[in-house]
């Protein structure tokens, strides 16, 4: 999916968007009405200085990688590395990295990624995966975790995904259950093989 310039979009607007920000308009928040108190949405996040939007290429300079480091190991990712990966993601059309920006300080304070997979099954449908969910520690208590997860969850529904799945640590299961995710009996195992980088 090609990027777009949307001059009316709230928040700083320098640089290409990873995906069309218009996709975040018109999400069906009615299904999430009882999941947050008070109710907030991607277009009304509860504070005038909060902006929910697609990742921009300029977010490398707004602390995006620093935020991800609160979640997991990021490594030594240069601006060149970041930009290369950004354009590859945009070109594929399958990555919907969504962020929350504090427009007062122009800092990325929350993020989540929807990755879409084309399938032959389910009538040649699309599957969604939730990845890399993180909210800056100092902004917790504003329901921003729920906000960013529900935003990409509703986006997956809008894009036509037949299901959305995620892997999480045991202590986060209650959080995801509280916003509608379920453990399916007999289908809740997560198995991995890690390909560790050999020491140089």
Wavefront OBJ file of the C-alpha trace (Angstrom):
o trace
v 0.000 0.000 0.000
v 1.398 3.357 -0.978
v 1.764 6.163 1.493
v -0.392 9.235 1.387
v -0.200 12.840 2.382
v -3.177 13.815 4.521
v -2.759 17.411 5.581
v -5.815 17.411 7.846
v -4.517 14.532 9.955
v -3.913 15.555 13.544
v -0.327 15.554 14.760
v 3.000 16.233 13.122
v 2.830 15.490 9.410
v 6.439 15.419 8.224
v 7.403 12.412 6.160
v 5.625 9.549 4.500
v 3.112 7.411 6.376
v 3.696 3.671 6.442
v 0.069 3.170 5.410
v -2.862 5.380 4.513
v -3.971 7.233 7.677
v -7.503 7.404 6.298
v -7.795 3.716 7.205
v -7.946 4.748 10.875
v -11.019 6.858 10.236
v -14.374 5.169 10.532
v -13.234 2.234 12.678
v -16.209 0.548 14.350
v -15.652 1.462 17.989
v -19.189 0.419 18.961
v -17.927 -3.108 19.662
v -15.406 -1.702 22.172
v -17.772 0.661 23.938
v -17.798 -1.287 27.207
v -14.097 -2.151 27.242
v -12.758 1.203 28.446
v -13.864 3.751 31.026
v -14.026 6.523 30.070
v -14.485 5.634 26.426
v -11.632 6.731 24.178
v -10.970 6.037 20.494
v -8.199 6.478 17.950
v -9.752 9.791 16.860
v -10.595 10.897 20.417
v -7.786 9.484 22.582
v -8.704 11.434 25.709
v -6.112 14.227 25.535
v -5.711 16.910 22.887
v -1.968 16.265 22.776
v -2.302 12.564 21.929
v -2.346 11.461 18.304
v -2.923 7.914 17.065
v -1.539 7.471 13.556
v 0.512 5.260 11.247
v 4.264 5.125 11.689
v 6.194 7.792 9.787
v 9.736 7.584 8.497
v 10.638 10.552 10.715
v 9.679 8.590 13.834
v 13.229 7.280 14.065
v 14.013 10.726 15.476
v 11.003 10.690 17.808
v 12.078 7.864 20.054
v 10.313 4.979 18.312
v 13.213 2.571 18.743
v 13.783 3.749 22.314
v 10.166 2.860 23.015
v 10.570 -0.607 21.472
v 13.571 -1.145 23.738
v 11.134 -1.107 26.690
v 9.615 -4.239 25.131
v 12.552 -6.250 23.844
v 16.086 -6.113 22.471
v 16.321 -3.689 19.549
v 20.023 -3.841 18.804
v 22.113 -1.295 16.965
v 19.653 -0.035 14.338
v 21.012 2.978 12.451
v 18.805 5.528 10.738
v 19.779 3.913 7.437
v 18.705 0.499 8.754
v 15.437 1.966 9.990
v 14.648 3.659 6.689
v 15.494 0.543 4.660
v 13.180 -1.590 6.787
v 10.485 1.090 6.673
v 10.410 1.186 2.865
v 10.426 -2.611 2.645
v 7.450 -2.754 5.008
v 5.597 -0.078 3.083
v 6.286 -1.751 -0.255
v 4.942 -5.090 0.987
v 1.615 -3.564 2.013
v 1.278 -6.067 4.868
v 2.543 -4.018 7.821
v 0.371 -1.610 9.787
v 2.661 -0.198 12.465
v 0.513 2.210 14.467
v 1.807 4.649 17.047
v 0.665 7.106 19.677
v 2.504 10.419 19.639
v 2.735 12.987 22.420
v 2.529 16.027 20.148
v 3.783 18.332 22.917
v 7.211 16.740 22.881
v 6.920 15.031 19.474
v 7.706 11.713 21.125
v 6.340 8.263 20.280
v 4.856 6.882 23.495
v 2.903 3.847 22.305
v 2.960 1.390 19.426
v 1.484 -1.819 18.072
v 1.861 -3.655 14.798
v -0.745 -5.459 12.718
v 0.868 -7.891 10.288
v -1.427 -9.337 7.639
v -0.978 -12.707 5.910
v -2.659 -13.660 2.652
v -4.232 -17.132 2.856
v -5.679 -19.672 0.450
v -7.929 -20.973 3.238
v -11.158 -19.333 4.422
v -12.057 -18.311 0.878
v -8.624 -16.834 0.155
v -8.897 -14.562 3.148
v -6.468 -12.554 5.295
v -5.184 -13.367 8.767
v -3.994 -10.704 11.175
v -1.241 -10.965 13.786
v -0.718 -8.552 16.650
v 2.943 -7.798 17.324
v 5.225 -5.448 19.276
v 2.732 -3.846 21.655
v 4.325 -1.313 23.989
v 3.387 1.845 25.904
v 5.943 4.123 27.527
v 6.138 3.349 31.249
v 5.568 6.988 32.254
v 2.233 7.195 30.381
v 0.549 4.180 31.913
v -2.832 4.642 33.562
v -4.366 6.442 30.568
v -5.703 3.237 28.925
v -3.213 3.700 26.098
v -2.410 -0.017 26.006
v -6.056 -0.821 25.397
v -6.338 2.044 22.936
v -3.434 0.983 20.712
v -4.378 -2.719 20.760
v -8.038 -2.050 20.009
v -7.085 0.363 17.231
v -5.105 -2.251 15.301
v -7.652 -4.954 16.196
v -10.475 -2.910 14.679
v -8.244 -2.062 11.739
v -7.740 -5.795 11.111
v -11.504 -6.239 11.063
v -11.883 -3.316 8.655
v -9.266 -4.834 6.341
v -11.239 -8.093 6.205
v -9.110 -10.361 8.395
v -10.950 -13.515 9.399
v -9.090 -13.617 12.717
v -6.451 -11.801 14.747
v -3.961 -13.718 16.871
v -1.142 -12.882 19.251
v 1.508 -14.407 21.491
v 1.955 -12.949 24.967
v 3.509 -13.657 28.331
v 1.355 -15.385 30.942
v 1.007 -12.249 33.070
v -0.543 -10.365 30.128
v -3.317 -12.886 29.487
v -5.812 -11.038 31.767
v -5.139 -7.776 29.902
v -5.880 -9.268 26.508
v -8.917 -11.131 27.843
v -10.262 -7.816 29.154
v -10.442 -6.439 25.603
v -11.984 -9.445 23.911
v -9.176 -11.886 23.125
v -9.774 -15.517 24.059
v -7.770 -18.665 24.705
v -9.127 -21.388 22.431
v -9.225 -24.772 24.125
v -6.920 -27.211 22.357
v -5.490 -24.454 20.156
v -3.481 -22.240 22.491
v 0.065 -23.493 22.175
v 2.860 -21.226 21.072
v 5.992 -22.932 19.736
v 9.113 -21.278 18.356
v 12.584 -21.870 16.989
v 14.963 -18.970 17.589
v 17.751 -18.324 15.112
v 20.326 -16.569 17.231
v 22.923 -14.409 15.556
v 26.321 -16.051 15.743
v 28.872 -14.032 17.722
v 31.250 -12.094 15.476
l 1 2 3 4 5 6 7 8 9 10 11 12 13 14 15 16 17 18 19 20 21 22 23 24 25 26 27 28 29 30 31 32 33 34 35 36 37 38 39 40 41 42 43 44 45 46 47 48 49 50 51 52 53 54 55 56 57 58 59 60 61 62 63 64 65 66 67 68 69 70 71 72 73 74 75 76 77 78 79 80 81 82 83 84 85 86 87 88 89 90 91 92 93 94 95 96 97 98 99 100 101 102 103 104 105 106 107 108 109 110 111 112 113 114 115 116 117 118 119 120 121 122 123 124 125 126 127 128 129 130 131 132 133 134 135 136 137 138 139 140 141 142 143 144 145 146 147 148 149 150 151 152 153 154 155 156 157 158 159 160 161 162 163 164 165 166 167 168 169 170 171 172 173 174 175 176 177 178 179 180 181 182 183 184 185 186 187 188 189 190 191 192 193 194 195 196 197 198 199 200
